[in-house]
Amino acid sequence: MAIYLGLGSNQGRRKDNLQRAMAELQTNGFEITAISPMVETPALLPQRAEPAWNRPFLNCVVAGQANWPPQHGLEIAKAIESGLGRAQSKRWSPRPIDIDLLLWNDQVIATEQLTIPHHAVAQRAFVLTPLLHIQPDLMIPGQSKTIFELCRTIKPLPLWMGILNITPDSFSDGGAWQDRDTLIEQIDSLVAQNVQIIDIGAESTRPNAMAIDPEHEWQRLQPVLDLINQRLAGQTIRPMISVDSRHSATLEKALGHGVEMINDVSGLDDMAVQAIAKHSGCQVVAMHSICIPVDPQCLLSADRPVVRQLQDWISRKIDGWLDAGLDLNKIIFDPGIGFGKDPLQSLELLKNCDGLKQSGLRLLIGHSRKSFMANFSDKKSAHRDLETLGISLHLCQQGVEIIRVHDPVMHIRAYRAWSHIN
């Protein structure tokens, strides 16, 4: 087990405050081994709080090791808070930095000064969500449930995955990012708005799309990955970079360019892709599909409940992945909305995400602008962001861990407001 520290900021330059706190922790001997995605939440406020206190927090969790005893860790945390401008002020008031000792290996401590595990670690979504994306099977000392199981009760906060299709023929945004200046503007916007994952695709999977070979795919991908790495240089907290590809040769190269997530539309069918996932330790999205590119005539059976069909599929997959030695903590299940499902089956999956979570894996939903909406929207695919947003908020209500959309900035703004009353 590791030491887990919770960091939060809702005053000043919040992201910079978190990064400075991490640098100070490292200077004091804390070896960081993992940094969670960053999530934003409304401030916790007492009754009759000052209105100016209602400033959203950015939160994350860092995992690591240190040679300090916990009490010394508390003293270091307080010194860092003070050094970054946190003054002695009223409880719940805004603060540039907050450092909580969440877990300290497997120790249990209860003194006047220090409680470990932190007394609220199992009740707060802004703690559980970052932990979920570091170690879903983590057990908190004194708890009988894993982090994943706790998140089934206290719904996790969504991570937003922004789609960056660099294909000329994608169904709604083909060719949108061919211009370098436009691409830079989009990347900078995603980073500035704290989009947690940027998913880059270089091969279209829309109906009737032309498959491309790995070499051609890499020629499209490499300049974009290099550009993203340039824009993110020097940032400790950065979005996770995902590559939407089913080709092992492409993925092998991408992982050498800072990519931390594989998004495989073929559901990890390729043994070579499985081997890459196993040995790299990266996060892996495995999507259900019947055929790639999509063939509208190839559909799941209409005679059996679609959720049950997906449950059976993921159960078989998990058995195979375990036999292959894959770490299920790294695998994320995407039911493949619109891939081999008719419009009503896609809607049924979107309404029953809890049934899909029976697999024990984190869930990713990619519904953005898809054709199943044509039955209730007269807008063309490129103009279905409002319809997408309506569905996305319902997915938030169901506790879907990762939501993949074309316009994540709009979604983050809407979710920020939605979260303040939910």
C-alpha positions, -999 to +999 in steps of 0.1 A: +000+000+000+011+036-004+006+070+012-023+089-003-026+127+001-057+147-009-050+182-023-075+209-029-076+246-039-104+271-043-086+304-041-062+321-065-047+301-094-060+268-083-041+245-106-008+263-100-014+260-063-018+222-066+013+219-087+034+241-063+022+219-034+033+188-052+067+204-059+071+213-022+061+177-011+088+163-034+114+188-020+106+175+014+112+139+005+078+127-008+083+104-038+052+108-060+043+076-078+009+085-091-012+117-096-049+113-100-071+132-125-082+165-112-119+170-104-139+202-097-166+203-070-186+229-052-172+241-019-184+224+013-202+252+032-217+255+066-251+270+073-253+308+067-219+308+050-207+340+034-218+340-002-182+348-013-171+314+001-189+295-027-159+290-049-154+256-066-125+235-055-101+217-077-092+184-061-067+156-067-050+128-049-012+120-050+001+086-041+037+079-031+061+071-003+081+090+023+105+082+051+085+103+076+063+091+104+027+103+099+029+130+125+059+146+107+039+143+075+012+164+091+037+190+101+051+192+066+016+195+051+008+224+074+041+241+066+034+238+029-001+252+034+013+282+053+041+287+028+015+289-001-005+316+017-031+297+037-038+319+067-055+309+100-091+317+091-126+305+097-133+268+089-147+263+054-134+296+042-116+297+008-080+286+008-052+285-018-042+249-007-055+222+015-035+190+021-052+161+038-035+129+049-059+103+036-042+070+040-008+061+054+001+026+041-021+003+063-018+023+095-048+033+117-042+063+139-066+082+161-051+111+182-063+146+189-041+159+161-044+132+135-069+106+123-058+081+096-076+070+075-090+104+072-125+105+088-143+114+056-123+094+030-151+070+024-179+096+022-166+123-002-168+119-039-140+144-045-117+119-026-131+086-038-132+097-075-094+104-077-087+073-058-109+053-081-088+062-111-055+054-093-065+020-077-101+008-080-095-023-058-079-003-030-092-012+004-094+015+031-083+001+065-114-005+085-137-007+055-152-038+040-156-024+005-131-014-023-130+021-037-149+009-067-177-006-044-178+026-023-183+046-056-213+025-064-230+040-033-215+075-034-216+082-071-182+093-085-177+126-103-174+122-141-142+125-159-146+143-193-129+128-223-126+153-251-127+138-287-100+151-310-105+134-344-077+142-368-094+122-396-107+140-427-138+117-427-152+114-392-190+115-390-195+149-374-161+167-372-140+153-401-113+177-411-121+201-383-085+200-369-064+199-400-052+235-396-023+237-371-034+270-355-069+258-350-056+226-335-034+245-311-063+266-300-084+235-293-057+218-273-051+249-252-088+253-246-091+217-234-061+221-211-073+255-197-108+241-189-093+211-171-106+184-194-092+153-178-087+131-210-079+140-246-087+111-269-070+114-303-083+093-332-067+090-366-090+064-382-127+069-388-150+041-377-182+056-391-204+036-414-187+031-448-154+045-436-122+034-453-099+015-430-063+027-430-030+009-423-010+015-391+017+034-410-008+059-424-025+062-390+009+070-373+017+096-399-015+114-388-009+109-351+027+116-345+026+154-353-004+159-331+012+140-302+044+160-305+024+192-306+005+182-274+037+173-256+051+207-265+020+225-252+021+205-219+058+207-213+066+215-176+031+208-163+029+184-134-009+182-137-019+175-173-047+157-191-043+121-198-036+115-234-055+086-250-051+072-285-082+058-302-067+029-322-070-008-327-036-013-343-008-027-321+020-011-342+004+023-338-001+018-301+034+007-295+047+039-310+021+061-293+031+049-258+066+061-265+052+096-271+036+102-237+003+084-243-012+069-211-044+054-224-054+030-252-089+033-265-095+001-285-128+000-304-123-037-312-125-047-275-090-059-270-095-088-294-059-086-308-035-106-286-007-081-296-028-052-282-034-073-250+003-078-246+010-041-250-017-033-224-002-059-200+034-048-202+029-010-205+006-008-174-014+019-192-052+025-189-072+006-215-107+012-228-122-019-243-153-012-264-180-036-275-185-037-313-196-062-339-176-049-368-152-020-375-160+002-394-197+002-384-221-018-406-256-006-399-269-041-409-248-059-382-268-056-350-272-074-317-302-097-314-335-080-308-348-111-290-327-107-258-323-077-235-294-057-248-280-051-213-279-088-207-261-094-240-235-068-230-231-083-195-225-117-211-199-103-235-179-084-209-180-115-186-164-136-213-139-109-220-129-106-183-122-144-181-099-141-212-081-110-198-075-127-165-061-158-183-038-134-202-026-118-170-041-083-176-048-061-146-085-054-144-078-022-124-065-007-157-094-017-179-125+005-186-156-009-203-172+010-232-205-006-243-201+009-278-232+031-282-243+028-318-218+001-327-240-029-335-270-016-317-302-001-331-314+033-318-337+017-291-309-006-279-286+024-276-312+042-255-317+012-234-280+010-226-279+047-217-308+042-193-293+012-176-257+020-168-259+005-134-265-029-150-233-024-171-214-017-139-221-052-127-189-062-145-169-045-117-151-023-142-152+015-146-176+026-173-170+049-203-199+061-224-194+076-258-228+088-271-218+122-285-237+134-316-245+098-326-271+087-351-296+072-326-305+108-318-320+112-353-353+097-341-358+127-317-337+154-332-339+171-366-303+184-363-274+171-383-247+152-364-224+182-361-251+202-343-263+177-317-243+190-288-273+201-268-289+167-272-256+151-262-255+174-231-290+164-220-280+127-221-247+134-204-263+149-173-284+118-170-252+098-172-237+119-144-268+111-123-260+074-129-224+078-118-208+070-151-170+073-145-159+087-179-181+105-205-166+109-240-179+140-259-170+163-288-175+195-268-162+188-233-158+225-225-195+231-228-202+200-207-178+211-179-196+245-178-230+228-176-219+202-151-204+230-129-239+245-126-257+212-123-234+200-095-242+230-074-278+219-070-271+181-070 
